[in-house]
Amino acid sequence: MRANTKKLPETLSNLKSMHQFYGLVISFLESIYIESGSDMTRNKEDNLRSFSQSIANKKPEPFF
């Protein structure tokens, strides 16, 4: 039983290290996801701005 008791602090330390590592991995993955989402939004905004500009630059066609 004493051998297992001595391993407990080491096991807890390893678990804490793994928890911290996985927390960093999760934060990294979340930042990638957020960044890719904002790129898509920027692209849509750019497309909309370009489309609006092309409409604004169009000259009205005569009706006859």
Buried (B, 14 or more C-beta within 10 A) or exposed (E): EEEEEEEEEEEEEEEEEEEEEEEEEEEEEEEEEEEEEEEEEEEEEEEEEEEEEEEEEEEEEEEE
